[in-house]
Amino acid sequence: MRYLASPAQLRASLLRWSLFTVPLVLGLGMLSGIAAGSGPANAWFAVLNKPVLYPPPATFGIVWSVLYVLMGVALAMIISAWGARGRTVAIIFFAVQLLLNLSWSPVFFGLHQTTLALWIILAMVPLVLATLFIFFRIRPIAGLLLAPYLAWICFAAFLNWQFVVLNPDSEQIKNSGAAVRVEL
């Protein structure tokens, strides 16, 4: 005899998984950024020419925090979908795209490899799209929760490409640790 979980049990499972996956994804994202020294305080980054569409620096921390929370909730929805066809594949796709995501900041900000970072983020776009579709087939809301992430990744890829174009010698800039930043 097969036992089906009640709606209350399903909600409790989702909540328990969310309490694990949201802090995990958010924490890994923050750790990647901090370890790479990402952001406007990075002396190497401060001297780069910025694209016209480059948003205020505070935008990135806010947007990424929201996206990591959404990603964590979407992952919890998939993990708690016991018995769903494609669940394991969905989790693997999520893990692979997340590993690429977490590698981008160290490559761009830490290693100053803007071109390699562009290739990483370009590889992320189809992986995130595939993950979104796989999640959508299992739990439509989980797939929809990844839509803002996909949109932001596409925008970030455009920004990364602009950094490569505007700063062709960025990979040769030596980080002296000294930078002057003047804002008017």
Residue frames relative to the residue before (quaternion, step in Angstrom):
aa qw qx qy qz dx dy dz
M 1.0000 0.0000 0.0000 0.0000 0.00 0.00 0.00
R 0.2823 -0.7517 0.5738 0.1611 3.57 -0.98 0.89
Y 0.2328 -0.7594 0.5937 0.1290 3.52 -0.99 0.88
L 0.2268 -0.7592 0.5959 0.1303 3.54 -0.93 0.88
A 0.4621 -0.6718 0.5026 0.2873 3.53 -1.03 0.78
S 0.4808 -0.6446 0.5105 0.3045 3.53 -1.13 0.66
P 0.6578 -0.4938 0.3702 0.4317 3.62 -1.20 0.32
A 0.6364 0.5250 -0.3352 0.4550 3.60 1.01 -0.72
Q 0.6510 0.5021 -0.3174 0.4725 3.59 1.01 -0.76
L 0.6377 0.5230 -0.3244 0.4633 3.57 1.03 -0.76
R 0.6517 0.4996 -0.3136 0.4768 3.59 0.96 -0.83
A 0.6448 0.5174 -0.3236 0.4602 3.59 0.99 -0.81
S 0.6380 0.5202 -0.3256 0.4651 3.59 1.01 -0.79
L 0.6489 0.5087 -0.3110 0.4726 3.57 0.97 -0.88
L 0.6512 0.5127 -0.3164 0.4615 3.58 0.93 -0.84
R 0.6566 0.5062 -0.3185 0.4595 3.60 0.89 -0.89
W 0.6770 0.4774 -0.3007 0.4726 3.58 0.89 -0.89
S 0.6284 0.5385 -0.3340 0.4512 3.60 1.02 -0.74
L 0.6389 0.5293 -0.3221 0.4560 3.57 1.03 -0.76
F 0.6761 0.4396 -0.2815 0.5200 3.57 1.27 -0.34
T 0.7540 0.4408 -0.2402 0.4237 3.59 0.68 -1.10
V 0.6348 0.5376 -0.3547 0.4268 3.62 0.95 -0.75
P 0.7020 0.4245 -0.3029 0.4850 3.66 0.73 -0.87
L 0.6113 0.5590 -0.3578 0.4311 3.59 1.07 -0.68
V 0.7064 0.4478 -0.2709 0.4766 3.60 0.73 -1.04
L 0.6562 0.5026 -0.3075 0.4714 3.59 0.93 -0.89
G 0.6736 0.5035 -0.2947 0.4538 3.58 0.90 -0.91
L 0.6559 0.4993 -0.3169 0.4691 3.58 0.94 -0.84
G 0.6391 0.5247 -0.3226 0.4606 3.58 1.00 -0.79
M 0.6684 0.4864 -0.2975 0.4776 3.56 0.93 -0.91
L 0.6466 0.5300 -0.3183 0.4469 3.58 0.94 -0.87
S 0.6354 0.5286 -0.3231 0.4608 3.58 0.99 -0.84
G 0.6864 0.4873 -0.2819 0.4604 3.58 0.89 -0.93
I 0.6687 0.4960 -0.2961 0.4682 3.56 0.94 -0.90
A 0.6667 0.5114 -0.3053 0.4480 3.59 0.88 -0.95
A 0.6995 0.4635 -0.2632 0.4761 3.58 1.08 -0.72
G 0.3856 -0.7167 0.4927 0.3081 3.59 1.20 -0.33
S 0.2409 0.8110 -0.5028 0.1775 3.55 1.05 0.74
G 0.6323 0.5548 -0.4042 0.3591 3.50 -1.26 0.48
P 0.7349 -0.4614 0.2891 0.4042 3.52 -1.33 0.13
A 0.6010 0.5692 -0.3683 0.4232 3.62 1.16 -0.36
N 0.5165 0.6296 -0.4158 0.4050 3.59 1.24 -0.26
A 0.4386 -0.7353 0.4515 0.2512 3.60 -0.55 1.18
W 0.6344 0.5225 -0.3306 0.4639 3.60 0.98 -0.78
F 0.6821 0.4936 -0.2804 0.4609 3.56 0.91 -0.97
A 0.6175 0.5848 -0.3408 0.4007 3.59 1.04 -0.79
V 0.7169 0.4473 -0.2674 0.4631 3.60 1.04 -0.66
L 0.5245 0.6398 -0.4187 0.3746 3.61 1.23 -0.15
N 0.4871 -0.6042 0.5394 0.3268 3.54 -1.25 0.54
K 0.2779 -0.7810 0.5420 0.1383 3.57 -0.81 1.02
P 0.5243 -0.6230 0.4748 0.3340 3.58 -1.09 0.70
V 0.6407 -0.5397 0.3901 0.3822 3.55 -1.21 0.53
L 0.7295 0.4291 -0.2342 0.4784 3.59 0.99 -0.80
Y 0.3838 0.7280 -0.4868 0.2928 3.60 1.26 0.14
P 0.3215 -0.7769 0.5069 0.1900 3.61 -0.54 1.13
P 0.6782 -0.4439 0.3552 0.4657 3.60 -1.24 0.15
P 0.6116 -0.6149 0.3520 0.3521 3.60 -0.91 0.87
A 0.6193 0.5617 -0.3550 0.4182 3.63 1.01 -0.70
T 0.5363 0.6483 -0.3895 0.3748 3.57 1.19 -0.55
F 0.6593 0.5513 -0.3194 0.3993 3.57 0.91 -0.91
G 0.6663 0.4967 -0.3087 0.4626 3.60 0.88 -0.85
I 0.6605 0.5015 -0.3026 0.4698 3.57 0.98 -0.85
V 0.6933 0.4825 -0.2840 0.4537 3.57 0.77 -1.05
W 0.6859 0.4809 -0.3035 0.4542 3.59 0.82 -0.91
S 0.6174 0.5373 -0.3561 0.4509 3.60 1.00 -0.68
V 0.6594 0.4937 -0.3012 0.4803 3.58 0.92 -0.92
L 0.6746 0.5031 -0.3024 0.4477 3.59 0.88 -0.92
Y 0.6554 0.5009 -0.3197 0.4662 3.60 0.95 -0.80
V 0.6178 0.5197 -0.3462 0.4779 3.61 1.05 -0.66
L 0.6574 0.5011 -0.3077 0.4712 3.60 0.90 -0.91
M 0.6449 0.5172 -0.3158 0.4657 3.57 0.98 -0.84
G 0.6570 0.5190 -0.3072 0.4523 3.57 0.97 -0.86
V 0.6475 0.4997 -0.3108 0.4842 3.59 1.01 -0.81
A 0.6448 0.5179 -0.3210 0.4616 3.60 0.94 -0.88
L 0.6500 0.5063 -0.3127 0.4727 3.58 0.95 -0.84
A 0.6382 0.5221 -0.3272 0.4615 3.60 0.96 -0.82
M 0.6326 0.5323 -0.3345 0.4523 3.59 1.00 -0.76
I 0.6786 0.4746 -0.2887 0.4805 3.57 1.01 -0.80
I 0.6505 0.5142 -0.3254 0.4546 3.59 0.89 -0.85
S 0.7171 0.4452 -0.2582 0.4699 3.58 0.96 -0.82
A 0.5531 0.5926 -0.3975 0.4299 3.61 1.28 0.05
W 0.0749 -0.8392 0.5386 0.0075 3.57 0.68 1.16
G 0.8240 0.2414 -0.1881 0.4768 3.55 -0.96 0.90
A 0.4990 0.6540 -0.4392 0.3611 3.60 1.22 -0.12
R 0.4858 -0.6605 0.4936 0.2899 3.53 -1.01 0.87
G 0.8051 0.2584 -0.2071 0.4921 3.57 -0.86 0.96
R 0.3864 0.7548 -0.4599 0.2635 3.58 1.28 0.00
T 0.6781 0.4880 -0.2965 0.4627 3.60 0.84 -0.95
V 0.6412 0.5143 -0.3190 0.4718 3.59 0.95 -0.86
A 0.6376 0.5340 -0.3225 0.4519 3.60 0.98 -0.85
I 0.6632 0.4962 -0.3021 0.4719 3.58 0.94 -0.89
I 0.6416 0.5155 -0.3251 0.4658 3.61 1.00 -0.78
F 0.6477 0.5038 -0.3214 0.4727 3.60 0.91 -0.88
F 0.6383 0.5246 -0.3301 0.4565 3.58 0.94 -0.86
A 0.6696 0.5101 -0.3016 0.4478 3.59 0.88 -0.96
V 0.6619 0.5072 -0.3143 0.4537 3.60 0.93 -0.86
Q 0.6876 0.4579 -0.3035 0.4749 3.60 0.83 -0.90
L 0.6253 0.5291 -0.3468 0.4570 3.61 1.06 -0.66
L 0.6313 0.5209 -0.3387 0.4641 3.61 0.98 -0.75
L 0.6354 0.4998 -0.3293 0.4880 3.59 0.99 -0.75
N 0.6210 0.5484 -0.3275 0.4542 3.56 0.98 -0.90
L 0.7141 0.4637 -0.2564 0.4575 3.56 0.82 -1.02
S 0.6505 0.5138 -0.3259 0.4547 3.60 1.16 -0.45
W 0.5452 0.6605 -0.4006 0.3256 3.59 1.14 -0.52
S 0.6848 0.4989 -0.3043 0.4354 3.64 0.73 -0.98
P 0.6756 0.4710 -0.3262 0.4640 3.65 0.80 -0.80
V 0.6517 0.5026 -0.3244 0.4663 3.60 1.03 -0.72
F 0.7129 0.4456 -0.2638 0.4729 3.60 0.83 -0.96
F 0.8028 0.3162 -0.1577 0.4802 3.60 0.57 -1.15
G 0.7169 0.4568 -0.2618 0.4570 3.58 0.98 -0.78
L 0.7876 0.3012 -0.1488 0.5165 3.55 0.80 -1.04
H 0.3396 -0.7711 0.4670 0.2682 3.59 1.33 -0.22
Q 0.4298 0.6880 -0.4580 0.3636 3.56 1.11 0.72
T 0.1418 -0.8444 0.5132 0.0598 3.57 0.30 1.27
T 0.6563 0.5075 -0.3194 0.4578 3.60 1.00 -0.75
L 0.6511 0.4867 -0.3164 0.4889 3.61 0.91 -0.82
A 0.6268 0.5274 -0.3341 0.4662 3.60 1.01 -0.77
L 0.6189 0.5332 -0.3416 0.4648 3.58 1.05 -0.72
W 0.6570 0.4970 -0.3145 0.4716 3.60 0.92 -0.83
I 0.6213 0.5370 -0.3400 0.4582 3.58 1.03 -0.74
I 0.7150 0.4417 -0.2722 0.4686 3.57 0.78 -0.98
L 0.6112 0.5268 -0.3565 0.4711 3.61 1.10 -0.55
A 0.6332 0.5004 -0.3260 0.4924 3.61 1.11 -0.60
M 0.6157 0.5663 -0.3410 0.4289 3.57 1.11 -0.64
V 0.6040 0.6047 -0.3714 0.3628 3.60 0.93 -0.85
P 0.7313 0.3880 -0.2797 0.4863 3.67 0.64 -0.90
L 0.6173 0.5435 -0.3556 0.4439 3.60 1.08 -0.60
V 0.6569 0.4844 -0.3095 0.4879 3.58 0.97 -0.82
L 0.6295 0.5288 -0.3325 0.4621 3.58 1.00 -0.79
A 0.6594 0.4940 -0.3032 0.4788 3.59 0.94 -0.88
T 0.6402 0.5186 -0.3210 0.4670 3.58 0.97 -0.84
L 0.6253 0.5384 -0.3296 0.4588 3.57 0.97 -0.85
F 0.6906 0.4750 -0.2879 0.4633 3.61 0.83 -0.93
I 0.6487 0.5038 -0.3234 0.4699 3.58 0.96 -0.83
F 0.6411 0.5079 -0.3203 0.4779 3.59 0.95 -0.86
F 0.6492 0.5417 -0.3185 0.4285 3.58 0.92 -0.93
R 0.6471 0.5207 -0.3198 0.4558 3.59 1.02 -0.77
I 0.6959 0.4480 -0.2734 0.4902 3.59 1.08 -0.64
R 0.7654 -0.0717 0.0917 0.6329 3.55 0.88 -1.03
P 0.3948 -0.7607 0.4565 0.2388 3.62 -0.23 1.23
I 0.6463 0.5146 -0.3373 0.4513 3.61 0.93 -0.77
A 0.6149 0.5429 -0.3518 0.4510 3.61 1.03 -0.73
G 0.6491 0.5041 -0.3165 0.4736 3.58 0.99 -0.77
L 0.6646 0.5083 -0.3018 0.4570 3.56 0.94 -0.89
L 0.6094 0.5576 -0.3536 0.4389 3.59 1.10 -0.63
L 0.6705 0.4865 -0.2985 0.4739 3.60 1.19 -0.44
A 0.4759 0.7008 -0.4295 0.3130 3.62 1.22 -0.25
P 0.6665 0.4724 -0.3384 0.4671 3.68 0.83 -0.75
Y 0.6019 0.5586 -0.3409 0.4578 3.57 1.12 -0.69
L 0.6540 0.5028 -0.3101 0.4726 3.58 0.91 -0.89
A 0.6456 0.5160 -0.3190 0.4640 3.59 0.94 -0.87
W 0.6809 0.4871 -0.2929 0.4617 3.60 0.89 -0.90
I 0.6249 0.5316 -0.3384 0.4608 3.58 1.02 -0.77
C 0.6380 0.5153 -0.3260 0.4702 3.60 0.99 -0.79
F 0.6530 0.4945 -0.3064 0.4849 3.58 0.98 -0.84
A 0.6559 0.5086 -0.3062 0.4663 3.59 0.95 -0.87
A 0.6183 0.5300 -0.3461 0.4658 3.60 1.05 -0.68
F 0.6312 0.5186 -0.3243 0.4769 3.57 1.03 -0.80
L 0.6531 0.5023 -0.3147 0.4712 3.61 0.92 -0.87
N 0.6406 0.5253 -0.3247 0.4563 3.58 0.93 -0.89
W 0.6423 0.5130 -0.3169 0.4732 3.58 0.97 -0.88
Q 0.6453 0.5164 -0.3156 0.4663 3.59 0.98 -0.81
F 0.6258 0.5202 -0.3426 0.4694 3.61 1.00 -0.72
V 0.6371 0.5173 -0.3277 0.4681 3.60 0.99 -0.79
V 0.6843 0.4881 -0.2820 0.4625 3.59 0.90 -0.94
L 0.7345 0.4405 -0.2375 0.4583 3.59 0.86 -0.98
N 0.7781 0.2444 -0.1150 0.5670 3.58 1.21 -0.49
P 0.0531 -0.8587 0.5084 0.0360 3.61 0.59 1.10
D 0.7348 0.3769 -0.2280 0.5158 3.60 1.15 -0.50
S 0.2958 0.8074 -0.4788 0.1772 3.60 1.22 0.27
E 0.6549 0.5284 -0.3215 0.4342 3.57 1.07 -0.66
Q 0.6814 0.4594 -0.2855 0.4932 3.59 1.28 -0.28
I 0.4814 0.6610 -0.4520 0.3564 3.61 1.22 -0.14
K 0.2984 -0.7501 0.5679 0.1604 3.52 -0.80 1.05
N 0.3588 -0.7311 0.5451 0.1987 3.53 -0.94 0.92
S 0.1644 -0.8153 0.5509 0.0685 3.56 -0.22 1.27
G 0.4915 -0.6444 0.4439 0.3824 3.54 1.20 -0.41
A 0.6885 0.4235 -0.2749 0.5206 3.56 1.26 -0.26
A 0.1322 0.7696 -0.6151 0.1092 3.53 -0.88 0.94
V 0.2260 -0.7393 0.6179 0.1435 3.49 -1.12 0.71
R 0.0530 -0.7965 0.6023 -0.0047 3.52 -0.78 1.05
V 0.0255 -0.7976 0.6016 -0.0348 3.52 -0.68 1.16
E 0.0436 -0.7869 0.6156 0.0058 3.55 -0.78 1.03
L 0.2055 -0.7774 0.5850 0.1062 3.53 -0.95 0.91
